[in-house]
Amino acid sequence: MAENGNGMVTLTINGVDVSADPSWSLLEAIRFYGIDVPTLCYVEGLTPYGACRLCVVEIGSGRTKLVASCTHPVWDGLIVKTHSRRVMHARKMIMELLLARCPGSKVLQDMAAKMGISEVRFSPRHDDCILCGLCVRMCEEQMGAKAIGFVGRGVDRKITTPFDMRSDLCKACGACMYICPSCQLRCLGPEAKDPLCGGCTNIEPVCIWEGSDDALCYMHPCVACVKEPEKV
């Protein structure tokens, strides 16, 4: 990893050359420069996990690829797009899948509204868990208990205590429930008919992607910029 004279690396974010500490993740660098990227399984103070994939960004030039920015390192010459059409399409698809899995989550509903999602094309399942791993990392890294963890693989994967029995390691602190996005229920209850509430849906900003493959504004909340009237 090449570094410039002051120990920083230089990368390009949305067409602008910026410097970043080589120890940062790509998400940390993006947020340092004030660009809002959604995250669900990432919380400061916990080890990045890269499970939800909502923080995907596009890297490279020519043949690009999508990566989870919370677990991706920065390096010299890295080219990043945070709000390209491809990125926004991927994030919305991921959010639709999460909503279909757990439509009763207020956290997911609020994030969907912020992203301007107006429909969910998948049948709701009303699961109790989206497998983000926040509770597992909170229990181990912040509470020092290690009372819960992942078991199984694929469709059988779940979070539980060892042998599905009450764990003597559990301190009944409630930290797992506090950080869990599925535990915060939406206004209409855990099994509302429609997987998408839409009650707080934002108006789509008028400045997005006008003649460009990238968003022209990365501000949050959106200032709903209005075009200047044509001069007569």
Buried (B, 14 or more C-beta within 10 A) or exposed (E): EEBEEEEBBBBBBBEEEBBBEBEBBBBBBBBBBEBBBBBBBBBEEBEBBBBBBBBBBBBEEEEBEBBBBBBBBBBBEBBBBBBBBBBBEBBBBBBBBBBBBBBBBBBBBBBBBBBBBEEBEBEBEEBBBBBBBBBBBBBBEBBEBBBBBEBEEEEEEEBBBBEEEEBEBBEEBEBBEEBBBBBBBBEBEEEBEEBBBEEEBEEEBEBBBEEEEBBBEBBEEBEEEEEEEEEE
